[in-house]
Each structure stands twice: as C-alpha cells, then as structure tokens.
Amino acid sequence: MALVQHRDEKVRFQQQVDNTRSHVIPFLTSSMKIGPSVTILDIGCGDGGVMVPFLEMGCRTTGIELDAQKAGFAKEFLSDYVASGKTSIVNLNIYEESALATYRSQFDLIILKDVIEHIPDQEKFLPYLRQFLKPGGRIYLGFPPWYMPHGGHQQVCESRFLSVLPYFHLLPAFLYRFVLRIFGESEPVINELLEIKSTGISIERFERLARKSGYEIENNNHYLTNPIYQYKFGWKPREQNRVIRSLPHVRNYFTTCVYYLIRMQ
C-alpha cells in the first residue's frame, strides 16, 4: 500500500527537511561553500522541504514546481521565508520562456532531488539547465537508478504486495500494465508508473549525458541503502560497496540512490 508520505504532505515535507539537513548538505559542503552568498534554484521543489536547510544557512532560494497543489503546500510551509523575501515559490514549467527570461544566469546551484528520473527528453534538459547557472555553477542531483529493486516507484501502489515487490517494473511495458491491472491498481497509478518507466535513468546513462552536456562530475556518492530510508523506514544509510560500485551496469541493480554534483566546464 502507498506509504504515509504519499498521503500526508506534512510528513513528506519533514522527511525532506531532515534528509537534506543530515545528508545532502554534508555531501555538498565537501565540495563547495554554502552560505548567504549562494543562490539556489530547486526544480521540482515539491512541498519545499529540501530548501529549508539552505534557507537556515542564509541562502536565497527559488522553488519551481509544476504541480499547483504541491506549490501551494510549499508556499504554506515556507510562508515566513516567502514573506521575508528569502525564497519564492513559482508554479511554472521550467521550459516556459518566462522562466528563462526571469532566471537566466541567476544561480550558483540547481537542485534536482528525485526529479531527473521523471523528466522526459533528458538529452535536452541537462544542457538547457546551463542557461540558469552563473559561470562555474553547479547542479546537485539525487535519484534512484532505474534498475534498482524499486526504481519504478512501485511503492505508490495501493496493493501491499506490489508496493514491496522488487524488480517487477523491469517487465516489458505490456506485462507491467497487465500485472498492475490484475492487482487492482487504478488507471492514474498505472499511467504514472508507465510514465516513470519511460523516463527512468541508469547511472551510466546519467554520467554519459552529463559529460555530453558539457559538465564535469565533481563529486558523487552511491548508496546501498538510500539515506531517506532512515526517515521512511528507520533503516540506517549505507554506502555502496566499492567492488559493486566499480561494476558498470551491475551496480544499478543493487544501488538504491546516487548523489551527484556536476559543474559547468
């Protein structure tokens, strides 16, 4: 069945805050300074929780969210920061001309937390983002590799069995749809999962696209146990074994999350 954070935006928001404060910030500060001079664009900001630790450190942030309901939650949860002008939440498609006209060359850091695996046409998306960065700007990405046990986001299934069943998202699309239907999943859930199937991204594909788009990989970390599982399930984060991490393609099946920091060349 769907996890509590899929139904309760307050729980989801706090998990984002805690995970960013405990894991994302330390990952970033090992490579860059974060403070009042840093401007941040959070694309797909959801309920806004990822931005809170950065705001606490004095950064100025902008959150762009395509889902109007989530953007509304973010404005509510971050209302004090919005009122003080330290952040803004925009319900906008990042590809709209107004987005580029307003935010061109404005940011030191772009955040894509659990976003890239939902983006179609990633070959276009990554190079497009360069236009929002200042010279030498960076992009942080955290995402689950597609081939990992639950890389299809099947945890959103209402079926308790399917929500914990590993790897079945790797079935051919017609079989995947069939299994979802016979277990009673609704058409909106089925369509969401099939959409993710079309956009899921592997470690190798991401690294190849990043380099092709003119970025250098400044830092990365691979996790056997996703840090956010600590807040969802109480599981201790564990970094991936060095041997597994060194095996292209194989590592995707056993790595539940990767963090990357890429920089404009």
HURA-V624780 format. One record per residue. N is the residue number from 0. PSI is psi in radians with two decimals (NA if undefined). D_FIRST is the distance of its C-alpha to the first C-alpha in Angstrom with 2 decimals. Layout:
# HURA-V624780
N_PSI_D_FIRST, N_PSI_D_FIRST
This chain:
# HURA-V624780
0_2.77_0.00, 1_2.49_3.80, 2_2.79_6.40, 3_-0.62_9.16, 4_-0.31_11.58, 5_-0.26_10.08, 6_-0.35_10.89, 7_1.84_13.92, 8_-0.48_16.73, 9_-0.71_18.81, 10_-0.80_16.50, 11_-0.77_16.13, 12_-0.85_19.91, 13_-0.60_20.82, 14_-0.69_18.87, 15_-0.77_20.82, 16_-0.91_24.00, 17_-0.75_23.69, 18_-0.72_22.83, 19_-0.77_25.66, 20_-0.70_28.09, 21_-0.44_27.55, 22_-0.78_27.12, 23_-0.83_27.88, 24_-0.86_31.11, 25_-0.65_32.55, 26_-0.77_31.88, 27_-0.75_33.74, 28_-0.18_36.56, 29_-0.22_37.48, 30_-0.36_38.77, 31_2.78_39.63, 32_2.41_40.70, 33_2.19_38.47, 34_-2.85_40.19, 35_-0.39_41.74, 36_-0.11_43.26, 37_2.24_40.00, 38_2.37_38.49, 39_2.37_34.86, 40_2.05_32.94, 41_1.84_29.13, 42_2.26_27.96, 43_0.81_24.48, 44_-0.20_24.63, 45_-2.24_21.52, 46_-0.05_21.70, 47_-0.02_24.71, 48_-0.57_23.77, 49_-0.54_25.15, 50_-0.38_28.55, 51_-0.89_29.04, 52_-0.58_30.45, 53_-0.70_32.75, 54_-0.65_33.99, 55_-0.46_34.65, 56_0.07_36.84, 57_0.03_38.81, 58_2.76_37.54, 59_2.30_37.51, 60_2.70_34.36, 61_2.25_33.33, 62_2.24_29.76, 63_2.21_29.20, 64_2.21_26.02, 65_-0.54_25.66, 66_2.01_22.94, 67_-0.65_25.01, 68_-0.78_22.36, 69_-0.70_21.51, 70_-0.65_25.27, 71_-0.73_25.79, 72_-0.77_23.49, 73_-0.75_25.39, 74_-0.66_28.69, 75_-0.85_27.74, 76_-0.54_26.52, 77_0.44_29.54, 78_-0.66_32.00, 79_-0.73_34.60, 80_-0.66_34.70, 81_-0.80_34.90, 82_-0.58_37.71, 83_-0.06_39.63, 84_0.17_39.45, 85_-0.34_37.75, 86_2.79_34.81, 87_2.53_34.10, 88_2.18_30.92, 89_2.19_31.48, 90_1.69_29.38, 91_2.61_30.82, 92_2.20_30.45, 93_-0.37_31.98, 94_-0.16_33.99, 95_2.51_35.81, 96_-0.61_39.49, 97_-0.54_39.37, 98_-0.85_36.97, 99_-0.67_39.40, 100_-0.63_42.41, 101_-0.64_41.16, 102_0.20_39.68, 103_2.28_41.75, 104_0.61_42.75, 105_-0.25_41.37, 106_2.49_38.98, 107_-0.51_39.34, 108_2.29_35.67, 109_2.36_32.81, 110_2.27_29.25, 111_1.48_26.53, 112_1.96_23.46, 113_0.81_20.49, 114_-0.79_22.45, 115_-0.55_24.62, 116_-0.11_21.88, 117_-0.06_21.31, 118_2.14_25.05, 119_2.77_26.89, 120_0.96_30.46, 121_-0.43_30.22, 122_-0.55_33.85, 123_-0.66_34.88, 124_-0.87_32.57, 125_-0.83_33.68, 126_-0.55_37.41, 127_-0.63_36.98, 128_-0.39_35.67, 129_-0.52_39.02, 130_-0.30_40.59, 131_-0.17_38.71, 132_2.56_39.83, 133_2.84_43.08, 134_2.30_45.22, 135_0.14_43.64, 136_2.81_40.27, 137_2.80_37.06, 138_2.24_33.46, 139_2.33_30.61, 140_2.32_27.54, 141_2.22_24.39, 142_2.73_21.97, 143_2.21_19.90, 144_2.46_22.06, 145_-0.68_20.77, 146_0.02_21.25, 147_2.89_19.39, 148_-0.65_16.51, 149_0.63_13.79, 150_-0.21_16.41, 151_0.06_14.82, 152_0.53_12.13, 153_-0.11_9.55, 154_-0.25_7.15, 155_-0.15_6.96, 156_2.52_5.67, 157_-0.52_4.01, 158_2.13_4.95, 159_-0.69_4.15, 160_-0.89_7.63, 161_-0.57_7.88, 162_-0.34_5.75, 163_-0.01_8.46, 164_2.06_11.15, 165_2.62_14.08, 166_-0.11_16.68, 167_-0.23_15.74, 168_-0.20_16.05, 169_-0.06_19.72, 170_2.69_20.33, 171_2.62_22.84, 172_-0.71_21.50, 173_-0.60_22.35, 174_-0.65_20.57, 175_-0.85_17.47, 176_-0.74_17.47, 177_-0.82_18.25, 178_-0.76_15.36, 179_-0.70_12.86, 180_-0.77_14.87, 181_-0.35_15.22, 182_0.13_11.52, 183_0.32_11.65, 184_2.54_10.37, 185_2.78_12.60, 186_-0.70_15.71, 187_-0.70_15.13, 188_-0.77_11.98, 189_-0.79_14.08, 190_-0.69_17.05, 191_-0.78_15.52, 192_-0.64_14.49, 193_-0.57_17.92, 194_-0.76_19.63, 195_-0.64_18.32, 196_-0.56_19.52, 197_-0.28_22.89, 198_-0.12_23.21, 199_2.58_21.74, 200_2.41_24.59, 201_2.92_25.94, 202_-0.81_28.07, 203_-0.72_31.20, 204_-0.75_30.70, 205_-0.86_30.18, 206_-0.69_33.27, 207_-0.77_35.31, 208_-0.67_34.48, 209_-0.82_35.16, 210_-0.72_38.59, 211_-0.53_39.41, 212_0.05_38.67, 213_0.40_41.24, 214_2.68_39.24, 215_2.54_39.85, 216_1.94_37.09, 217_-0.60_38.12, 218_2.66_35.44, 219_2.72_32.18, 220_2.43_29.86, 221_2.44_27.34, 222_2.29_24.64, 223_-0.75_23.29, 224_1.99_20.75, 225_2.26_19.83, 226_-0.58_21.41, 227_-0.25_18.52, 228_-0.40_16.47, 229_-0.64_19.02, 230_-0.46_17.63, 231_-0.72_13.90, 232_-0.13_14.13, 233_0.34_17.86, 234_2.34_18.85, 235_2.31_22.42, 236_2.43_23.18, 237_2.25_25.25, 238_2.69_27.45, 239_2.52_27.72, 240_2.40_30.51, 241_-0.63_33.64, 242_-0.86_34.22, 243_-0.75_30.79, 244_-0.50_31.12, 245_-0.07_34.47, 246_1.78_33.28, 247_2.54_32.63, 248_-0.93_29.76, 249_-0.71_28.82, 250_-0.48_27.63, 251_-0.55_24.93, 252_-0.28_22.98, 253_0.11_22.98, 254_2.00_22.99, 255_-0.23_19.72, 256_2.54_21.62, 257_2.54_25.16, 258_2.37_27.32, 259_2.48_30.41, 260_2.04_33.34, 261_2.68_35.57, 262_2.51_38.90, 263_2.32_41.25, 264_NA_44.16
